[in-house]
Amino acid sequence: MQKYLQMSWRRFQTFILVVAAGLILAMFMCDMCFCMDNGVRYTIRFTERSQFLIFTFVTLMLTCCTIGYYKQRPLQLRLILLNSLLLFAYQVWIIVEFFALREVYHFTIAALFPLIAIILIQIAGHYIRKDESSEMLFKTIRKVNKNSKKRNQIK
């Protein structure tokens, strides 16, 4: 188990995915928007609306699963794509709510966390693709070297 954690944390994309998961996790504790009325602050939290709660939970679990599949890069890339699409839909839904509530409520910076998480997850995906392509190159080089050694032994 220790070797698993040690290998996983050596990769830069793991740190980026952890930061993205942290942003999504922070949405459970942050206010989406607020308004001031006679000195009293009224807020709407992400957890008070079921659709936002579901989106937050699902995207957090997908991000954590993506971190766990560090040895299976093609699966990791598919999870990144799915998570990015869900986060994009989540951000669109927040924008729709913004236009519906903009007369009364002021949105917080936490309303942009899905967009920031998309950017971080795509950066991590870039590094995962680089790792996968270099691994494929090394496998090809090893295969070519192995075949050339066999040919030299036959001669």
Legacy VTK file of the C-alpha trace (Angstrom):
# vtk DataFile Version 3.0
C-alpha trace
ASCII
DATASET POLYDATA
POINTS 155 float
0.000 0.000 0.000
2.825 2.378 0.836
4.476 1.746 -2.530
1.137 2.494 -4.249
0.850 5.856 -2.514
4.515 6.638 -3.090
4.260 6.020 -6.846
1.006 7.922 -7.162
2.262 11.074 -5.410
5.391 11.369 -7.545
3.402 12.523 -10.537
2.638 16.216 -11.055
-0.817 15.508 -12.432
-1.794 13.837 -9.157
-1.153 17.078 -7.299
-3.204 19.011 -9.840
-6.087 16.550 -9.501
-5.912 16.830 -5.694
-6.155 20.628 -5.954
-9.178 20.252 -8.271
-10.755 17.808 -5.799
-10.070 20.304 -3.009
-11.875 23.043 -4.922
-14.857 20.795 -5.505
-14.816 19.715 -1.849
-14.755 23.371 -0.774
-18.050 23.865 -2.598
-19.742 21.764 0.104
-18.817 24.450 2.636
-19.107 27.644 0.575
-21.984 29.947 -0.183
-23.081 30.181 -3.798
-24.592 33.642 -3.448
-25.706 36.139 -0.842
-27.777 39.275 -0.398
-27.805 41.958 2.266
-31.136 43.156 3.610
-31.128 45.716 6.422
-27.721 44.572 7.604
-28.696 40.882 7.606
-26.882 38.544 5.246
-28.995 35.903 3.501
-27.117 33.158 1.681
-27.787 30.241 -0.626
-25.309 27.400 -0.202
-24.455 24.812 -2.825
-25.716 22.110 -0.456
-29.168 23.687 -0.099
-30.173 22.834 -3.657
-30.326 19.157 -4.496
-29.128 19.509 -8.107
-25.991 21.351 -6.968
-25.405 18.862 -4.177
-25.624 15.945 -6.620
-23.322 17.610 -9.162
-20.788 18.432 -6.442
-20.801 14.911 -5.037
-20.562 13.163 -8.425
-17.757 15.376 -9.726
-15.840 14.986 -6.458
-16.111 11.189 -6.656
-15.027 11.192 -10.317
-11.990 13.307 -9.466
-11.034 10.955 -6.624
-11.479 7.917 -8.900
-9.296 9.589 -11.507
-6.526 9.942 -8.944
-6.858 6.276 -7.996
-6.464 4.970 -11.544
-2.981 6.384 -12.039
-1.634 3.137 -13.531
-4.435 2.899 -16.104
-3.913 6.071 -18.083
-6.470 5.447 -20.870
-9.193 4.965 -18.240
-7.920 8.016 -16.408
-8.240 10.093 -19.583
-11.817 8.913 -20.109
-12.700 9.823 -16.524
-11.153 13.251 -17.057
-13.304 13.789 -20.137
-16.473 12.699 -18.335
-15.656 14.820 -15.305
-14.919 17.863 -17.461
-18.254 17.508 -19.249
-20.125 17.214 -15.946
-18.276 20.199 -14.491
-19.081 22.206 -17.613
-22.784 21.339 -17.261
-22.547 22.298 -13.577
-20.992 25.664 -14.456
-23.692 26.314 -17.064
-26.356 25.569 -14.458
-24.716 28.031 -12.043
-24.686 30.672 -14.808
-28.399 30.077 -15.433
-29.042 30.552 -11.720
-26.926 33.685 -11.801
-29.101 35.271 -14.474
-32.241 34.243 -12.604
-31.054 35.679 -9.269
-28.808 38.565 -10.298
-31.353 41.246 -9.368
-31.285 40.291 -5.703
-28.228 38.113 -5.011
-24.494 38.609 -5.438
-22.520 35.525 -6.386
-19.322 34.540 -4.601
-16.029 33.413 -6.103
-17.007 29.827 -5.230
-19.448 29.954 -8.152
-16.389 29.802 -10.435
-14.837 26.736 -8.767
-16.217 24.302 -11.392
-14.606 26.356 -14.166
-11.273 26.456 -12.318
-11.534 22.703 -11.682
-12.125 22.087 -15.413
-8.947 23.991 -16.245
-6.924 22.087 -13.644
-8.307 18.724 -14.745
-7.489 19.464 -18.387
-3.921 20.418 -17.418
-3.631 17.114 -15.563
-5.005 15.357 -18.656
-2.285 16.950 -20.755
0.401 15.530 -18.472
-1.295 12.123 -18.418
-1.319 12.065 -22.240
2.385 12.956 -22.242
3.109 10.086 -19.836
1.088 7.666 -21.930
2.806 8.653 -25.184
6.270 8.369 -23.631
5.362 4.959 -22.187
4.207 3.801 -25.621
7.456 5.084 -27.138
9.543 3.213 -24.560
7.600 0.002 -25.203
8.199 0.354 -28.934
11.915 0.989 -28.429
12.209 -2.033 -26.127
10.383 -4.190 -28.663
12.643 -3.024 -31.513
15.774 -3.619 -29.418
14.558 -7.072 -28.456
13.864 -7.988 -32.101
17.253 -6.678 -33.245
19.037 -8.737 -30.578
17.188 -11.853 -31.773
18.258 -11.146 -35.368
21.870 -10.677 -34.307
21.796 -14.000 -32.436
20.418 -15.831 -35.479
23.212 -14.553 -37.765
LINES 1 156
155 0 1 2 3 4 5 6 7 8 9 10 11 12 13 14 15 16 17 18 19 20 21 22 23 24 25 26 27 28 29 30 31 32 33 34 35 36 37 38 39 40 41 42 43 44 45 46 47 48 49 50 51 52 53 54 55 56 57 58 59 60 61 62 63 64 65 66 67 68 69 70 71 72 73 74 75 76 77 78 79 80 81 82 83 84 85 86 87 88 89 90 91 92 93 94 95 96 97 98 99 100 101 102 103 104 105 106 107 108 109 110 111 112 113 114 115 116 117 118 119 120 121 122 123 124 125 126 127 128 129 130 131 132 133 134 135 136 137 138 139 140 141 142 143 144 145 146 147 148 149 150 151 152 153 154
